[in-house]
Amino acid sequence: MEAVKLTGTYTVDNCGRKEFFGTYYSSEILSEGKDGQAPKLVQNHGASDEEIRNMERWLKTLRYIVHGSDISVGCTEEQIEDAERRLGVSLPAEMRTFYLVAGNDPSLTTDGNVKKKDRYLPLDELYVSDGNIVYRMRKKEPFALSTDKRQIMFMNDEAWYWEPHMESFCENVMITAAIFAIGHMKHSAKGRLKGKLVSSLQARKLAEQQFSDTFRALDTYFHPFCALFYNESERRLGWFRSNGMMADILIGAQTKQAIEDFGEMHGNIKFKYAE
């Protein structure tokens, strides 16, 4: 285990000027702060308390949008304690929070497109490999969370490795659970956008402005090229991504007409509906 830990306020790579207070390993520091600015962390870092709270609130919002009521679909403390005894390790705080809120909800833990074979493992399928808790399978690709540094670990040639510039656990859960949720809604569709949103370096900001009449942007998800949108009262959900060459949007809603109206309002977007 790396010995050097630092406690303080840090910004996060790809998160603009957003600052988080927490304790981090020295290897997670991407660059030192200058001129009074906070040091910058790599994106794939152990979560701060604020990041965990942001993830928890978003999961509860998704739960309502999908189900329409404040139902309990999380695991119990007893179930988590049973899993910890079986594994011989304690679940990191962010993983524990995820399972407490959404661990028993297939709408937030499995892809609506079963062909993609992407899912979070239920508690009784979690396993430990070289000090990492394997919690997600995408086809045959495992995702794990380090039990000490709390960073997402990836597998290559049967060896675990850390990719510092990939998403953190909380950031990854927030977008993945939203995409899963869209696939499980009554109506869901994918569209291709045109115009400034495709090539602009400020695509996220433009999307927030353009969609503000029908959606609210999630202000606790900070990725510069992706955005999450929602309308809680009308139970609508959206995901936007632009890579400078193309821009896609996923929409989930309670009626097909709501999706068609959105497409007409925002540039005659043509949607392909999920089967």
N, C-alpha and C positions, 0 to 999 in steps of 0.2 A: 504494500500500500504506500502510495506517495505521502510523504510526511508533511509537506508544506501546504498549509491552508491559509487563506486570506479572507477576512471578513470586512465588508464595506459595501459601497454603492457602485454598481457597474452598469454600463450599457451593454446591449447584446447585439452581436453581429446580425445584420439584416433586420434589425428592429428600430432603425432610426435613432431618435433621441430618447427613447424610452429607457428609464433607469430602474433597476431592481436592487434591493438590498438583500445580501445573503452571504453565506460562507462557501468559498469555492477553492478548488485545487489550483496551484500555481500554473499547471499545464493548461488550464482553461482560459488563461488570460491571453487574449489575442494581441493586445497592444496596451501600453501604459497611457494613462491620461495626460494630456498636455494642456497648458493654459487654463487650469482649473477644471477641465473636463474629467469625467469619471473614466476609469480604464474600461476597455471593451473586452467582453467575453466572446469565446467561440459560441456558435449557435447550439451545438450539441453539448449542453452542460447540465449539471444537477440543478433541479428547479428551486427557485426561491419560494417562500411561503406565498407571496403574491401571485406567482405564476400558477401555483397549485389552486389557489382560490379562483383565479380566472377560469381555469379548466373546469373546476367543479360547477361554477355558475353556468357555464356554457352547456355542459352536459345536462343540467337540470332544465335549461331552456329547450334543448333539443328533445328531451323527454316529453315536455308539454306539447311542442309542435307536432311530434309524431303521434302521440296518444290522445291528446286533447284533454287530459286530466292529470292531476298531480298524483299519479300512481307510484308505488314503490317497485322499482325494478332492479334495485341494487342487491348486492350480497350482504349478509349479516356479519356482524363482528364475530359471531361464533364460527361462521363458515370460513372467514379469513384466518382466525386462530387455528382452526383445524388444518388449513392449507399450510400455515407456517410451521406447525408441528411436523407435518409430513415432509416438507421441504428442508427443515432444519435451519431456516433463515427467516428473518423478519422481512416483510414486504417494505420496500422504500415508500416514503410518505405519499409520493405522487401516484404510485401503483395502487396503494391501499385506497386512496381517495377514488380512483377510477373504478375499482371493483365495488366500493361501497355505494356509488351512485348508479352505475350502469352495468355491473357485472352479470346480471341475469336478464339483460334486455338484448335479444338478438337483433333488434332494429338498430342498435348503436354499436354492436360488436361483430356483426357479420355483413359482408357486402351483399347488396340486393341482387347483384348479378352473380349467381352461384358459379358461373363458369370461371370467374376470376379466382375463386378459392382463396379469398382473403378473409381472415377472421382473427379476433382476439380469442385466446384460449380460455375456457372456463377455469375456475379455480382448481378443479380436480385434475386438470390436464397440464397445469404449470409444472415446469421442471427446471432444475438447476444444472448448469453446464459451466464448468471452470469459473465458478463465482458469479455467474450471470443467470438471471431468471428469464427463461424463455416464455414469452407471453403472447406472441402473435405469429401466425403463419400466413405468408402470402405465396400461394402455390406451394412450393417446397422450400421457400426462403424463410428462415426463422429470424425474428426480431427478439432481442433480449435487453434487459436492463441490468447494468452492473450493480451489484449489491452494495458496493462501497462508494464509487464515484457517481452512481445514478445517471450514467450516460447510456444512450442507446448503443448497443453493440450489434455488429453485423457479422455474418459468417462468410468466409472465403476459404476454399480448399480445406474445409473442416477445422478452421482456426478462427477464433473471434478477433475482431479488430474494431477500433474506434475511429470513426470518421468525424473529425471535429466540426466540419462545415455542414453536416446534415442537421435535420431538425432535432430539437430536444423532445423529450418524452411528452411534455404537456402540449407543445406546439403540434406535434404529430397526432396526438389524440384528438385535439380540437378540430383539425381539418378532416381526419379520417372518419371520426364519428359523424361529422356533418355529411360527408359524402355517402356513408352507409345509410344514414337517416333518409336522405333524399331518395335513395333507391327503394326504401320501404314505404314511402308515402303513397297515398291513393293514386296520384298522378305524378310522374316525373319525366323529364325530357332534357335533352342536350342540344345546345344551339351553338352556332359559330357566328361571332361578331365581326363587324367590319368597321372601317374608319379609324379615327384617332386612337381608339382603345387597343388596336392591334400593335401599333408601332411606337406609341408614346412611352417615354421613359417614366412618365407619371401616370401610367395606366390605372393603377389602383386608385389614385386620387380622382381621376376622371370618372372611373366607374362609380365611386361613392357619390359624386355629384350627379351623374346621369341617372342612377337608380334610386335617388333619394325620395322620389315621389311614391314609390311602391315598396321600398325596402329600407331597412336601417342597417348600416354597416356595423359589424361587430368590432368595437373599438379596442378589444383586448387581444385581437389576433393581428400580429404586426408584420407579417411577411410582405415584402415590397411588391411582389408580382402576383400575389393571390389575395383574394378577399372573400370573406364570408358575410352573407346578407341574410336578414330574416325579418319577418313580420309576425310577431308573436300572437297578436290578437286574431289575425286571419290565418295563422298557422301555415305560413309560407317560408320557404327556405331556399337559399341560393348560394352557389359557389362560382367564383370568377377567377380565371387565370389568363395572363398574357405573357408571352415569352419574346415579344418583339417581332415575331413573324406571323403569329396567329393568336386569336383570343377565343376562349371557350367559356360557356356558361352552363351550369347544371341548375335546374329549377325543380323544386318539389312543391306541390300545392294540393288543396282539397278538391279542386275542380280543374278540368282541362281548359275551361274557358279562361280561368285566371292566368294560365300560362300563355294562351293565345293573346289575351289582352296585353300582357307584359311584352310579348314579342312585337306586337303592332305599335305599342307606345315607344319602344326603344329601337326603332330602325328596321321594322319588319323582319325580325329574327325568325328564321325558319327552324322549327324544332323537330327533332327525331325523338319519338316517345319510346320509353322502355316497354318491353313486351310484358 
